[in-house]
Amino acid sequence: MSIEIQQIRMDDVDELYNIELECFSTEEAFTKEQIRHLIKNKNSIGFVAKVDHKVVGFTIGLINKNEFGDLIGHVVTIDVAIEYRRKGIGIKLLKKLESEFKTKNVKTCFLEVRIDNKAAQSLYKKLGYVETVCLKDYYGKGVHGILFKKKLK
Ligand SMILES: CC(C)(COP(=O)(O)OP(=O)(O)OC[C@H]1O[C@@H](n2cnc3c(N)ncnc32)[C@H](O)[C@@H]1OP(=O)(O)O)[C@@H](O)C(=O)NCCC(=O)NCCS
């Protein structure tokens, strides 16, 4: 199976939204409007993974400055369609996003994940992310998150 990683495009929104709905409940998923807004953001970077010209996964990150003026990368979302999971697509997308962060001089990146999302946590740990703090009620009352962080070399 050949996996192609390409820059995200506004034309991809319908496919991205369908993948969001496979990954999350309607209440948790980004809406099409939110996805468009993220892609349009001048500080965002996004990539899609394609298999046989079909979008099967994507990731979007944002770059912001912290209070010391350092550039910080934020992995906003990473989704892979169910049928295409455990084939190395998530890792490929995240590595590509990190590499783009690095070319833009980002030294640290972080992301939030639900405490019960063991698949995503395994992926992040595999790529060297470390748990920092628990984010109480981050995903709603009683649904906690974990903040993961990675120093990019
Ligand atoms: C998390 C997610 C993006 C992983 O994508 P993927 O393409 O299946 O991941 P990969 O195939 O690249 O997996 C890389 C490694 O991550 C870990 N991993 C991925 N899925 C896992 C699972 N279900 N259980 C345990 N470990 C898992 C493994 O270490 C895996 O390596 P291995 O297959 O050699 O054991 C995918 O499960 C997904 O889209 N989930 C729903 C959306 C989501 O939760 N996004 C993250 C929000 S914070």
The ligand as an SDF file (V2000), in Angstrom:
LIG
                    3D

 48 50  0  0  0  0  0  0  0  0999 V2000
   -4.7370    7.6520   16.9300 C   0  0  0  0  0  0  0  0  0  0  0  0
   -4.7770    7.3610   15.4210 C   0  0  0  0  0  0  0  0  0  0  0  0
   -4.6010    8.6980   14.6630 C   0  0  0  0  0  0  0  0  0  0  0  0
   -3.5970    6.4260   15.0750 C   0  0  0  0  0  0  0  0  0  0  0  0
   -3.5270    6.3050   13.6730 O   0  0  0  0  0  0  0  0  0  0  0  0
   -2.9280    4.9850   12.9700 P   0  0  0  0  0  0  0  0  0  0  0  0
   -2.7130    5.3190   11.5450 O   0  0  0  0  0  0  0  0  0  0  0  0
   -3.7850    3.8180   13.2710 O   0  0  0  0  0  0  0  0  0  0  0  0
   -1.5410    4.8460   13.7370 O   0  0  0  0  0  0  0  0  0  0  0  0
   -0.2550    4.0630   13.2170 P   0  0  0  0  0  0  0  0  0  0  0  0
   -0.6400    2.9000   12.3960 O   0  0  0  0  0  0  0  0  0  0  0  0
    0.6880    5.0380   12.6210 O   0  0  0  0  0  0  0  0  0  0  0  0
    0.3090    3.5350   14.6050 O   0  0  0  0  0  0  0  0  0  0  0  0
    1.5700    3.9080   15.1020 C   0  0  0  0  0  0  0  0  0  0  0  0
    1.7400    3.3320   16.4890 C   0  0  0  0  0  0  0  0  0  0  0  0
    0.7940    3.9210   17.4010 O   0  0  0  0  0  0  0  0  0  0  0  0
    0.3630    2.9320   18.3460 C   0  0  0  0  0  0  0  0  0  0  0  0
   -1.0710    2.6280   18.1350 N   0  0  0  0  0  0  0  0  0  0  0  0
   -1.8670    3.0800   17.1510 C   0  0  0  0  0  0  0  0  0  0  0  0
   -3.1300    2.5950   17.3130 N   0  0  0  0  0  0  0  0  0  0  0  0
   -3.1030    1.8340   18.4250 C   0  0  0  0  0  0  0  0  0  0  0  0
   -4.0820    1.0640   19.0970 C   0  0  0  0  0  0  0  0  0  0  0  0
   -5.3500    0.9840   18.6490 N   0  0  0  0  0  0  0  0  0  0  0  0
   -3.7220    0.4290   20.2220 N   0  0  0  0  0  0  0  0  0  0  0  0
   -2.4570    0.4770   20.7000 C   0  0  0  0  0  0  0  0  0  0  0  0
   -1.4720    1.1870   20.0830 N   0  0  0  0  0  0  0  0  0  0  0  0
   -1.7920    1.8510   18.9650 C   0  0  0  0  0  0  0  0  0  0  0  0
    1.1980    1.6940   18.0700 C   0  0  0  0  0  0  0  0  0  0  0  0
    2.3980    1.8330   18.8190 O   0  0  0  0  0  0  0  0  0  0  0  0
    1.4610    1.8430   16.5820 C   0  0  0  0  0  0  0  0  0  0  0  0
    2.5810    1.1360   16.1520 O   0  0  0  0  0  0  0  0  0  0  0  0
    2.3860   -0.4280   15.7330 P   0  0  0  0  0  0  0  0  0  0  0  0
    1.1860   -0.5130   14.8330 O   0  0  0  0  0  0  0  0  0  0  0  0
    3.6780   -0.7310   15.0390 O   0  0  0  0  0  0  0  0  0  0  0  0
    2.1840   -1.1720   17.0150 O   0  0  0  0  0  0  0  0  0  0  0  0
   -6.0910    6.6560   15.0070 C   0  0  0  0  0  0  0  0  0  0  0  0
   -6.3360    5.5740   15.8940 O   0  0  0  0  0  0  0  0  0  0  0  0
   -7.3010    7.5570   15.0030 C   0  0  0  0  0  0  0  0  0  0  0  0
   -7.5800    8.2410   14.0210 O   0  0  0  0  0  0  0  0  0  0  0  0
   -8.0580    7.5810   16.1150 N   0  0  0  0  0  0  0  0  0  0  0  0
   -9.2770    8.3960   16.2010 C   0  0  0  0  0  0  0  0  0  0  0  0
   -8.9530    9.8670   16.2280 C   0  0  0  0  0  0  0  0  0  0  0  0
   -8.1230   10.2260   17.4360 C   0  0  0  0  0  0  0  0  0  0  0  0
   -8.3140    9.7280   18.5290 O   0  0  0  0  0  0  0  0  0  0  0  0
   -7.1800   11.1730   17.2230 N   0  0  0  0  0  0  0  0  0  0  0  0
   -6.3120   11.6560   18.2770 C   0  0  0  0  0  0  0  0  0  0  0  0
   -6.9960   12.6950   19.0690 C   0  0  0  0  0  0  0  0  0  0  0  0
   -5.9670   13.2940   20.3670 S   0  0  0  0  0  0  0  0  0  0  0  0
  1  2  1  0
  2  3  1  0
  2  4  1  0
  2 36  1  0
  4  5  1  0
  5  6  1  0
  6  7  2  0
  6  8  1  0
  6  9  1  0
  9 10  1  0
 10 11  2  0
 10 12  1  0
 10 13  1  0
 13 14  1  0
 14 15  1  0
 15 16  1  0
 15 30  1  0
 16 17  1  0
 17 18  1  0
 17 28  1  0
 18 19  1  0
 18 27  1  0
 19 20  2  0
 20 21  1  0
 21 22  1  0
 21 27  2  0
 22 23  1  0
 22 24  2  0
 24 25  1  0
 25 26  2  0
 26 27  1  0
 28 29  1  0
 28 30  1  0
 30 31  1  0
 31 32  1  0
 32 33  2  0
 32 34  1  0
 32 35  1  0
 36 37  1  0
 36 38  1  0
 38 39  2  0
 38 40  1  0
 40 41  1  0
 41 42  1  0
 42 43  1  0
 43 44  2  0
 43 45  1  0
 45 46  1  0
 46 47  1  0
 47 48  1  0
M  END
$$$$
